[in-house]
């Protein structure tokens, strides 16, 4: 069951960011693994601009996130 209305801890947020950057998992698979909603993962992706979908659902390009420094302490 997904959480609703709860804040992510720093570790949870870093895990989601790592999965977005370094895995081929879909947004739904990441949400299932992290036990949160798909929209929460999409919002995190949009905020940190990890994956660029360009109007496609199954293909994306990664941004140069190492230069941005998006790791949360």
Buried (B, 14 or more C-beta within 10 A) or exposed (E): EEEEEEEBEEEBBBBBBEBBBEEEBBBEBBBBBBEBBBEBBBEBBEEBEBBEBEEEEEEBEEBEBEEEEBEEE
